[in-house]
Amino acid sequence: MIVDVAMGTGADPTVDPHSYARAVLNILEDFSDERAKLADVQKAVLNILEDFAGEKVRLESTQKAVLNILEDFDAEKNKVEQINFEMAREISERKMAEEALGAANKELEAFSYSVSHDLRAPLRSIDGFSQALLEDYAERLDEQGRDYLSRVRAASQRMAQLIDDMLKLSRVTRAELRREEMDLSGLAQEIAAEQRRAQPGREVEFAIASGLRAHGDPKLLRIALENLLGNAWKFTGKRSGARIEFGMMHREGEAAYFVRDNGLGFDMAYAGKLFGAFQRLHDSREFPGTGIGLATVQRVIHKHGGRVWAEGEVEKGATFYFTIPR
């Protein structure tokens, strides 16, 4: 509807000017309200846009953090894959090593069998025929001939003993460890009794501590004690008032068993050679042996996770220590 607001010529005389003015004012008030509402809406929209801009920044920051996490995850994934690869390679190498070790053990067993049977038989023949010559043809041999045959017998017997000791060392190395609680004092008493029976004419004082126990392999520890007590017995052979002691003491916070004697002893400058195979500090003609006994002791103790060492002084005896961790 178009309203002519002019009050001049052509105006409708029936229109009330006051009513018209109020209508105009009402329109202006409504327009002002709508303008205020529009301003509020505009302000709300701006606030929304500002919030959206903040959310956009946060979203971009979150997206960047997620990307960083994904990059770190990829890096960790690569590390894990590398670790898995290294583990697989190590397992494969270990399996190959175990297979190689198994093959080597089989070859060693075959060699041991060959040594045990194929080499011992000729040695027994040499020793036996030499003895037969000495007994059956003694009248036809002069003193030098008999001396030669005696040397042949001694050499063949020494070689047989060496073969036996090498086989023992090999068996100790390959033996499976079977631990159990055992009486070391009782074992030492048994070995001492065996030594006395073998040489009843000797007078040796044994001082064996009671109640000594260990958690170890009975067969292997018997071998170790036999060698240690056997050495003490041998190297006190020329000592009057010979004494052999087996006991236990604490060294560096751990229990250390020991075999001590007052025999020939040794120079500590050569202590490093004691536990090497075929190493000897004394003349084999005076003190028979192959030089493998202490190497065998070391193998036994190392197999139990322990350690072995010695202290001594020339003509004042020796002490051999060993530990057996639980």
C-alpha positions as CSV (number, residue, x, y, z in Angstrom):
1,M,0.0,0.0,0.0
2,I,1.4,3.4,-1.1
3,V,0.7,6.3,1.2
4,D,1.0,9.8,0.0
5,V,2.5,11.6,3.0
6,A,2.1,15.1,1.4
7,M,-0.6,17.1,3.0
8,G,-0.9,19.5,0.1
9,T,-3.2,19.3,-2.9
10,G,-4.5,15.9,-3.7
11,A,-4.2,14.6,-0.1
12,D,-7.0,12.5,1.3
13,P,-8.9,14.7,3.7
14,T,-10.1,11.7,5.7
15,V,-6.6,10.6,6.8
16,D,-5.7,11.6,10.4
17,P,-2.3,13.2,10.4
18,H,-1.6,12.0,14.0
19,S,-2.5,8.5,13.2
20,Y,-0.3,8.6,10.2
21,A,2.6,9.9,12.3
22,R,2.2,7.2,14.8
23,A,2.2,4.6,12.1
24,V,5.4,6.0,10.8
25,L,7.0,6.0,14.2
26,N,5.8,2.4,14.8
27,I,7.5,1.4,11.5
28,L,10.7,3.1,12.5
29,E,10.6,1.4,16.0
30,D,10.1,-2.0,14.4
31,F,12.9,-1.2,12.0
32,S,15.1,-0.2,14.9
33,D,14.3,-3.5,16.7
34,E,15.0,-5.5,13.6
35,R,18.2,-3.6,13.1
36,A,19.2,-4.4,16.7
37,K,18.2,-8.1,16.2
38,L,20.2,-8.0,12.9
39,A,23.2,-6.6,14.8
40,D,22.9,-9.3,17.4
41,V,22.7,-11.9,14.7
42,Q,25.7,-10.4,13.0
43,K,27.6,-10.3,16.3
44,A,26.6,-14.0,16.9
45,V,27.7,-14.9,13.4
46,L,31.0,-13.1,14.0
47,N,31.4,-14.9,17.3
48,I,30.7,-18.2,15.5
49,L,33.2,-17.3,12.8
50,E,35.8,-16.5,15.5
51,D,35.1,-19.8,17.3
52,F,35.3,-21.5,13.9
53,A,38.7,-19.9,13.3
54,G,39.9,-21.0,16.7
55,E,38.6,-24.5,16.1
56,K,40.3,-24.5,12.7
57,V,43.6,-23.6,14.4
58,R,43.1,-26.3,17.0
59,L,42.1,-28.7,14.3
60,E,45.2,-27.9,12.3
61,S,47.3,-28.3,15.5
62,T,45.6,-31.6,16.3
63,Q,46.1,-32.8,12.7
64,K,49.8,-31.9,12.9
65,A,50.1,-33.7,16.2
66,V,48.4,-36.8,14.7
67,L,50.7,-36.6,11.7
68,N,53.7,-36.5,14.1
69,I,52.3,-39.4,16.0
70,L,51.9,-41.4,12.8
71,E,55.5,-40.5,11.8
72,D,56.7,-41.6,15.2
73,F,54.6,-44.8,14.9
74,D,56.1,-45.5,11.5
75,A,59.6,-45.0,12.9
76,E,58.8,-47.3,15.9
77,K,57.3,-49.8,13.5
78,N,60.5,-49.7,11.4
79,K,62.5,-50.2,14.6
80,V,60.3,-53.2,15.6
81,E,60.6,-54.7,12.2
82,Q,64.4,-54.3,12.4
83,I,64.5,-55.9,15.8
84,N,62.4,-58.7,14.6
85,F,64.7,-59.2,11.6
86,E,67.7,-59.2,13.9
87,M,66.1,-61.6,16.3
88,A,65.1,-63.9,13.4
89,R,68.7,-63.8,12.0
90,E,70.1,-64.4,15.5
91,I,67.7,-67.4,16.0
92,S,68.7,-68.7,12.6
93,E,72.4,-68.3,13.4
94,R,72.0,-69.9,16.8
95,K,70.1,-72.8,15.2
96,M,72.9,-73.2,12.7
97,A,75.5,-73.0,15.5
98,E,73.6,-75.6,17.5
99,E,73.4,-77.9,14.4
100,A,77.1,-77.4,13.8
101,L,77.8,-78.1,17.5
102,G,75.7,-81.2,17.3
103,A,77.6,-82.4,14.2
104,A,80.9,-81.6,16.0
105,N,79.8,-83.5,19.1
106,K,79.0,-86.5,16.9
107,E,82.4,-86.3,15.2
108,L,84.0,-86.0,18.6
109,E,82.1,-89.1,19.8
110,A,83.3,-91.0,16.8
111,F,86.8,-89.8,17.4
112,S,86.6,-90.8,21.1
113,Y,85.4,-94.2,20.1
114,S,88.2,-94.6,17.6
115,V,90.7,-93.5,20.2
116,S,89.2,-95.8,22.8
117,H,89.3,-98.9,20.6
118,D,91.6,-98.4,17.6
119,L,94.5,-96.9,19.5
120,R,94.3,-98.8,22.8
121,A,94.4,-102.2,21.1
122,P,97.9,-101.6,19.5
123,L,99.2,-100.2,22.7
124,R,98.0,-103.3,24.6
125,S,99.8,-105.4,22.0
126,I,103.0,-103.4,22.4
127,D,102.9,-103.6,26.1
128,G,101.9,-107.3,26.1
129,F,104.5,-108.5,23.6
130,S,107.2,-106.4,25.4
131,Q,106.3,-108.1,28.6
132,A,106.4,-111.5,26.9
133,L,109.9,-110.8,25.6
134,L,111.1,-109.8,29.0
135,E,109.6,-112.9,30.6
136,D,110.1,-115.6,27.9
137,Y,113.4,-114.4,26.4
138,A,115.1,-112.9,29.4
139,E,118.1,-115.3,29.1
140,R,118.7,-114.2,25.5
141,L,118.6,-110.5,26.3
142,D,121.4,-108.5,27.8
143,E,120.8,-105.8,30.3
144,Q,120.6,-103.1,27.7
145,G,117.9,-105.1,25.7
146,R,115.9,-105.6,28.9
147,D,116.2,-101.8,29.6
148,Y,114.9,-101.0,26.1
149,L,111.9,-103.3,26.5
150,S,111.1,-101.8,29.9
151,R,111.2,-98.3,28.4
152,V,108.9,-99.5,25.6
153,R,106.4,-100.8,28.2
154,A,106.6,-97.6,30.3
155,A,106.0,-95.5,27.2
156,S,103.0,-97.6,26.0
157,Q,101.5,-97.5,29.5
158,R,102.0,-93.8,29.7
159,M,100.3,-93.3,26.3
160,A,97.4,-95.5,27.4
161,Q,97.0,-93.4,30.5
162,L,97.1,-90.2,28.4
163,I,94.4,-91.6,26.2
164,D,92.3,-92.4,29.2
165,D,92.7,-88.9,30.6
166,M,91.9,-87.3,27.3
167,L,88.7,-89.3,27.1
168,K,87.8,-88.3,30.6
169,L,88.4,-84.6,29.8
170,S,86.2,-85.0,26.6
171,R,83.4,-86.7,28.6
172,V,83.5,-83.9,31.2
173,T,83.2,-81.3,28.5
174,R,80.3,-83.0,26.8
175,A,78.5,-84.2,29.9
176,E,75.0,-82.9,30.7
177,L,75.0,-81.2,34.1
178,R,72.6,-82.8,36.6
179,R,72.5,-80.9,39.9
180,E,71.4,-82.3,43.2
181,E,72.1,-81.8,46.9
182,M,75.2,-83.8,47.8
183,D,77.5,-84.5,50.7
184,L,81.0,-83.3,49.8
185,S,82.5,-84.3,53.1
186,G,81.3,-87.9,52.7
187,L,82.6,-87.9,49.1
188,A,86.1,-86.7,50.3
189,Q,86.1,-89.4,53.0
190,E,85.4,-92.1,50.4
191,I,88.2,-90.9,48.1
192,A,90.6,-90.8,51.0
193,A,89.7,-94.3,51.9
194,E,90.4,-95.5,48.3
195,Q,93.8,-93.8,48.4
196,R,94.7,-95.5,51.6
197,R,93.6,-98.9,50.2
198,A,95.7,-98.3,47.1
199,Q,98.9,-97.6,49.1
200,P,98.3,-99.0,52.6
201,G,102.0,-98.5,53.6
202,R,101.7,-94.7,53.5
203,E,101.0,-92.7,56.6
204,V,99.0,-89.6,55.7
205,E,96.8,-87.5,58.0
206,F,93.5,-86.5,56.5
207,A,91.6,-83.6,58.0
208,I,88.2,-83.5,56.4
209,A,85.7,-81.0,57.6
210,S,82.2,-82.5,58.4
211,G,78.9,-81.3,57.1
212,L,80.1,-79.7,53.8
213,R,77.4,-79.9,51.2
214,A,77.0,-78.5,47.7
215,H,74.3,-78.4,44.9
216,G,76.1,-80.0,42.0
217,D,76.6,-83.0,39.7
218,P,77.8,-86.0,41.8
219,K,79.7,-87.7,39.0
220,L,81.5,-84.6,37.9
221,L,82.3,-83.4,41.4
222,R,83.7,-86.8,42.2
223,I,86.0,-86.5,39.2
224,A,87.2,-83.0,40.4
225,L,87.7,-84.2,44.0
226,E,89.5,-87.3,42.9
227,N,92.0,-85.2,40.9
228,L,92.5,-82.7,43.7
229,L,92.9,-85.2,46.5
230,G,94.9,-87.4,44.2
231,N,97.4,-84.6,43.5
232,A,97.7,-83.9,47.2
233,W,98.3,-87.5,47.9
234,K,100.9,-87.7,45.1
235,F,102.9,-84.6,46.0
236,T,103.1,-85.4,49.7
237,G,104.6,-88.8,48.8
238,K,108.1,-87.8,50.0
239,R,106.9,-85.8,53.0
240,S,107.1,-87.3,56.4
241,G,104.1,-86.2,58.5
242,A,102.1,-85.7,55.3
243,R,98.8,-83.9,55.9
244,I,95.9,-83.4,53.5
245,E,93.0,-81.1,54.4
246,F,89.6,-80.6,52.9
247,G,87.5,-77.7,54.1
248,M,85.5,-74.6,53.4
249,M,86.1,-70.9,54.0
250,H,84.6,-67.6,52.9
251,R,86.5,-65.6,50.3
252,E,85.2,-62.4,48.8
253,G,81.7,-63.0,50.0
254,E,81.3,-66.5,48.7
255,A,81.9,-70.0,50.1
256,A,85.1,-71.5,48.7
257,Y,86.0,-75.2,49.2
258,F,89.6,-76.1,49.4
259,V,92.1,-79.0,49.3
260,R,95.3,-78.2,51.1
261,D,98.5,-80.2,51.5
262,N,102.0,-79.8,53.0
263,G,103.7,-81.4,50.0
264,L,106.1,-80.2,47.3
265,G,104.2,-77.0,46.5
266,F,104.9,-74.8,43.5
267,D,106.2,-71.4,42.4
268,M,103.4,-68.9,42.2
269,A,105.1,-67.4,39.1
270,Y,103.9,-70.5,37.2
271,A,100.4,-70.6,38.7
272,G,98.9,-69.6,35.4
273,K,100.1,-72.9,33.8
274,L,98.5,-75.1,36.4
275,F,95.1,-75.6,34.8
276,G,96.2,-75.9,31.2
277,A,96.0,-79.3,29.5
278,F,99.4,-81.2,29.4
279,Q,101.0,-78.5,31.6
280,R,103.3,-79.9,34.2
281,L,105.5,-78.1,36.8
282,H,107.3,-81.3,38.0
283,D,109.3,-84.1,36.4
284,S,107.0,-86.9,35.2
285,R,109.6,-89.4,36.0
286,E,109.5,-88.4,39.6
287,F,105.8,-87.6,39.8
288,P,103.9,-89.6,37.2
289,G,100.9,-88.1,35.5
290,T,99.7,-86.6,32.1
291,G,99.1,-83.0,33.1
292,I,95.3,-83.2,32.4
293,G,94.0,-83.7,35.9
294,L,93.8,-80.0,36.8
295,A,92.4,-79.0,33.4
296,T,89.6,-81.5,34.1
297,V,89.0,-80.0,37.5
298,Q,88.7,-76.5,35.9
299,R,86.2,-77.8,33.3
300,V,84.1,-79.4,36.0
301,I,84.0,-76.2,38.1
302,H,83.4,-73.9,35.2
303,K,80.6,-76.2,34.1
304,H,79.0,-75.5,37.5
305,G,79.4,-71.8,37.0
306,G,82.2,-71.6,39.6
307,R,85.8,-70.7,39.6
308,V,89.0,-72.4,40.6
309,W,92.4,-71.1,41.6
310,A,95.5,-72.1,43.6
311,E,98.1,-70.8,46.0
312,G,101.4,-72.4,46.9
313,E,105.0,-72.1,47.8
314,V,107.9,-74.4,46.9
315,E,108.4,-77.1,49.5
316,K,105.6,-75.6,51.7
317,G,102.6,-77.2,50.1
318,A,99.7,-76.0,48.0
319,T,96.0,-75.1,48.4
320,F,93.4,-75.4,45.6
321,Y,90.2,-73.5,46.0
322,F,86.9,-73.8,44.1
323,T,83.4,-72.4,44.3
324,I,80.1,-74.0,43.4
325,P,77.3,-71.5,43.0
326,R,73.7,-72.7,43.7
